[in-house]
Amino acid sequence: MIIAKNITKYFGELQALKNVSFEINKGEIIGFLGQNGAGKTTLMRILTSYLPAASGQVFIDGQEVSKNSLTVRKKIGYLPETPPLYSDMTVRDYLKFAARLKDVPAKRQCIQIDKALGECNLKDVRHKIIGTLSKGYKQRVGIAQAIINNPEILILDEPTIGLDPTQIIQVRALIKNLEYERTVILSTHILSEIQQIAHRVLIIKAGEVIVDKTLKDLLKEFNADLEGIFLKLHLAKENQG
């Protein structure tokens, strides 16, 4: 479904990604882990074609992203760390706007809007102004716009950042409900979140993938929770340096 081959990216003299390679199968939920500045967001933006790689290739469903970016974007739903919301619009009007932007056929727009409202538990607030909603509801609206075109791949960058514990549980349940229906890539600093949702874990440090394993195998190998594993791997990498 997703193949990344030797992805490298520079910002000036800073090498943000160093020959990153991996494959993701259809229906998997992948947890991207890494400290601030590790390269997670840069990699996600390259996968979505919002940023070009300096070198390397990304294939989405057999199509190379750099050569077929418009076609590939139709297969992807993307939630950046700051959701692209318009605070003066109602939830339903915003989703209609998002559907048009993503070329959802006119005859399917109402169907897709209602489906997204249902999946994200937004029907009760569909006529409310986005600016009046809580942070948790705004995150749901952000996820709803990401799935409005029924994409095969969903890429979520820190979807629960700034939420209270109850809101985190609600958004986590929403993401879990997308399991098997879509391929999901999830970046977060909340390790327990990954442990409860992900099938597989990619850990990135200083632009390199240092771990690519199923969650089950990773937990079994280290006989520890994900937080302990994460700290151990980063300390080991630093000591090697």
N, C-alpha and C positions, 0 to 999 in steps of 0.2 A: 504493500500500500504506500509506504513512504521509505525511500532509500536516500540516504545522505552519503556522499562519497568525498572524503578529503576536503571538507569545507574549511576554508581559511578566510579570515576577515581582519582587515586593519582599519584603525581609526588614526590617521597620521602615522606616527611611529609605533603606536600601541597595537600589538597583535592580540585581538580580542578572541579569536578562534584559531586553533592550530590543528589542521588536518583531522577534523571531526568526521567520523563515519559511524553509521548505525542503520539498522532496518527496523521498521515498525509494521506489524501485521494488522490486517483489518480487524476491528473490534477490540483491540487492546486499549487499556488505560495505562498510559506511561507517566510516571512521576519524574519530573526534571528537578534535580536538587543541586544546590550550589550556593556559596556565599555571594554577597553583593559583589558585582563586578566579575563574576566567574564566566559570564558569557551566555547565560540562559536566555535573557531577553533578546540579545542579538541573534542567537540561533533561531529562536521562534519567529523573529521578523524575517529572517532569510527563508525559512520554511513557507511562510505566507506570501513571499515575494515582495514584501514591503521594503526589504533591503537586498541589494545584490551581494553575492559573495565575491571576494577577491579572486578566489580560485576554488575549484571543486564543482560538484554537481548535486542537485536535488531532484529526485523524481517523485512525482505524486501520481499514483495509479498509472504508472508507465510513461507519464509525460514529464519532460524536463521543464522545471519551473522557469528558468531564464528564457526559454524559447516559447513557452506557452502560458505566460503569466495570467492572461485574462481567463483562459479556460480553466486553469488550475484554481484560481480564486473562487470560482463558482463551486468548487468541491470543498472549500474550507470556510469554517466559521471561526472568527478570531475575536477574543476578548482581551484587549490590552490591559495593563495594570490600572490605567485610568479609563473607565468605560466612556465611549464617545457618545454621551447623552446630551440632549437639548432640554434644559431644565424648564423651559416655558411651554413645552408641548405635553399633551396628555400621553399616557402610555400607549394607547391604541394608535393615536396619530403618529407617534414616533415609530412604532413598528410598521405602520403602513409606509412611512417615508423610507425606512430601512429596506422594506421589501422592494420598493421601486428602485432604490439604489442598486440592489443586488439582482435586478432583472427578473424578479419573480413574475411570471405571466399574470396579466390583469385578472384572468378568470380564476386564478389560484391564490390571489393575495389574501382574500378573506379567510380561506381555508387555512393557509399557513399562519396567519395572524392568530386565529382562534387556537390552532394547535400549539403555537409557541406560548400563548397566554396560559393554556392548560398545563403544559409541561413545566412551566416555571411558576405555577401557582400565582398568577397575576390577575385572574379574572375579576377579583373583588376590587382591584385598583385600576382597572383598565381605562376608566374615564378620569382618573386623578392626574393632576399636573406633576410631572416627574420631580420638579424642584421641591415639592412638599413631602416626598417619600423619604422613608428612613434609608440609611446606608444599605441595609440588607435588601430592601426592595429594589434599590437602584442597581445593585449587583445582579439581581434576578432579571431586571430589564436589560442589562448589558448582555447577559447570557441569552435572553430571548432574541435580541437582535442578531446574535451570533448564529442562532439556529433557524432564523426566519426563512432562509432559502433551503432548508432541509439538507445541510451539507453532510458529506460523508466523514469529514474530519473536523474536529473541534479542538482549537488551541486556546488554552486559558492561562493567562499570565497573572498570578496572584489573585485568584477570584474571591478569596475570603479576607483580603487585607483590610484591616480597620473595622472588622465586624465584631460584634459581641458574641459570647459563647453560643447563645441560642441561634443567632443568625448564621454562625458558622455551621452548626449542625444542619440547619435548613438548606443552606447552599450545598453542603457536602452530600446530603441526601438527593438533591436535585442532580448533581453530577453523577452520583452512583446510579441513578435511574436511567442514565444515558448509556449504561454499560451494554455492550454487544450491538447496540443500535448504531453507534458511531465509534470511530477511532478517536480517542481523547488523549491529548497531551496537556499535562497539568504541571505548572510551575508554582511552587509555594515554599515558604520558609517554615511552615507548620508541618513538622515531620510526622506527627501522629495522623495528620490528614492523609498523607501519602500511604501510610501503613494501612489505613482503613479503606482506601479507594483503589490504589494502583495494583496492576498485575505485574508490572516491571518497573525497575528503577534505573535511571541514568544519572550518575553523579558527575558534575562538571567542576573542575578546579582549574583556574587560570587558563581558560580556553581549551582545556583538554578533557575528554571523557575518561575518567579514572575507574568507573564502574558501569557495567551494562549487564544486569542480571535480573532474573525474575525475583520478585519480592520474596517468594517462598524459599528459593535457593539462597538468597542473601541472608535472610534471617537464620536459616539452618546453618550456614557456614560459620557465622560469627556468634551464634547462640546469644543474641542480644537484641534489644529493640533498635529501631531505625535511628533514633537519636544517638545511641551509643556507637553504632556502626559508623554513622556520619562523622562523628568527632574523631573516632579512632583512625579512619581512613585519611582525614585531613591532617591529623597530627603526624601520621606515618609519612605522608607525602612531603610535609614540611621538613621532617627530620632527614629524609633522603636528599632534600635540596641543600 
